């Protein structure tokens, strides 16, 4: 006799004084004690024998819904076809059908010998859920091209999941379009799937409200890499070339090797070009590593804006750091911007030097002080770098532009002698290059003071480093770069807003200070304000001479800290308000000095001299660029149109929620209206197909997967300067970063390092397997 017991899915049961939770369903116990479980659901949701469906997918979806309500999962299994290839029967079985396959063994191979021959492989622990369940649903085709339930086995040999755990079933887990978009967008800010999953928990009110697990989030990120795959270079080139075609002012150039592999990629938009016209007098470009999976070097072109913040003019990716690659890059820059910069600041890369001499022949090339001084500790030793006297003396002659070349050379020789550094070859080489990096030697050059702001290039690299990683594909990298540009330009916009609509306090009653407040941006005004205050409290006239209508003032600085103990000569011609100071601050920075303000004040000048106002530092330095976003992007892909519509819909809902949040009653009414709208949509569009992962990814990336033969192949793993050679001594900082880096993933099938796949989904192995002749 077997017994059938109705199980109450709400109340707990007690077994041997242990409180247990009940599972859904009806339990049947056989005479030998075996238990079988039948879902306790209405017949209307059961795929009973004889039930007819218009399509096979409708039938499968019906069975999946039944399984979800019952507390188990299903999977597709065997199928049979007729002689003409038409599907005749399709088996859908419980996911716990069958048993876990037994691992192969060979007793002829001794265990110890096997370990010597073959390194033991670490295997992932994968518990099995298979238990030989026989529950299934068989669909059979009819003569009318419909499908009928041919057989339905309802009983299972295992309990169903707890009612509270149904959201964890695979059939219950689904990343919606909005959540996939969220995962992609936060990834542009280097937020991985795990952190994004935790963010969504807070946004949606709990893990169960997400509708997916952290593994689903990681799988979606993996799906992006698989979608891009071997088409990475082709897709990024198509993306940027489409922008060049449809977006006004956008420029893009690329070149490949003889095999079609991407070698170089350059791009710049209209906003960047406009910024170059305003702030392109001094630019810096520096090769940055660790920005993408191919080890292509990232080369941003940067400058200083009117708020004394970094501004990016263009960007490039290069697979080789040869002078030919850099020469191509500079030609692409000239083609896009139409002119050479006045000054170019780089590191000591000899390839850059050759390329600049060939392509930027009218530009002055200077070396980045920050890069050189950063090497000081490794070149002179840690002990000497701990010596405060040495550091103070060397910095006093390097990080200043107020001394003359003769003073620099005299103090340099003194330092070398005092600390016995005559045999240090690196210091000898740096002294030989002093004309290219020591400010004392180019203090007469216009805006040479911007080159003293040497850390801005490195600051820019750090800024981009926060939004890039060594695992990024090229398409993802461009998306991350655009996010970085949005951040940078939004910062400039907020700085402009603060300048226009806030008023800094005046510290003196001098009329020129008030006028300067209306001329310059807030950051630059504070610099001018400091100089005006210093002209009152820290400057003193020692003597005055008059020569042919020109007054010569000899100014001495006073105060607790005086960098220069000599006299500054200021020439002032009242007839045309011409000024010239021996400190040369205006020539070096484009900003007036305290000595000039001192002379203007004591001469009674009450009008800020316009000839000494450089437009690049003013409030209106940047001419606004008409933003062409929606109409231009609409031509690129339907995804852009969809994004705009979704943004408008979410904005409308957010507006309503914000409007009604103070009233529970009104909020409930709004909720009910949305529920009615959902029901109406389900009724009008019962079979509306959701977007596939590929469609969502294509929409997010802004480019489709190529359907034709690949024209631009992915770059090979690039060899950076110093890689796999013994010629370069690796600095401690770089060694620590390398040692602490996560071990790259390797596919066990194809052996690819730093792969975006594993042995389970290796496309190379699957292709090889398909091409193998049958035994």
Secondary structure, 3 states (H helix, E strand, C coil): CCEEEECCCCCCEEECCEEECCCCCEEEECCCCCEEEECCCCHHHCCCCCCEECCHHHHHHHHHHHHHHHCCCEEEEEEEECCCCCEEEEEEEECCCCCCCCCCCCCCCCHHHHHHHCCCCCCCCCCCCCCCCCCEEEEEECCCCCEEEEEEECCECCCCCCHHHHHHCHHHCCCCHHHHHHHHHHHCCCCCHHHHHHHHHHHHCCHHHHCCCHHHHHHHHHHHHHHHHHHHHHHHHHHHHHHHHHCCCCEEEEEECCCCEEEEEEEECHHHHHHHHHHCCEEEEEEECCCCCCCCEEEEEEEECCCCCEEEEEEEEECCCCHHHHHHHHHHHHHHHCCCCCEEEECCCHHHHHHHHHHCCCCEEEECHHHHHHCHHHHHCHHHHCCHHHHHHHHHHHCCCCCCHHHHHHHHHHHHHHCCCCCCHHHHHHHHCHHHHCHHHCCCCCCHHHHHCCHHHHHHHHHHHCCCCCCCCHHHHHHHHHHHHHHHHHHHHHHHHHHHHCCCCCCCCCHHHHHHHHHECHHHHHHHHHHHHHHHHCEEEEEEEEECCEEEEEEEECCCCCCCCCEEEEEEECCCCEEEECCCHHHHHCCCCHHHHHHHHHCCCCCCCHHHCCHHHECCCCCCCCCCCHHHHHCCCHHHHHHHHHHHHHHHHHHHHHHHCCCHHHHHHHHHHHHHHHHHHHHHCCCCCCCCHHHHHHHHHCCCCCCCCCCCECCCCCCCCCCCCCCCCCCHHHHHHHHHCCCCCECCCCCCECCCCCHHHCHHHHHHHHHCCCC
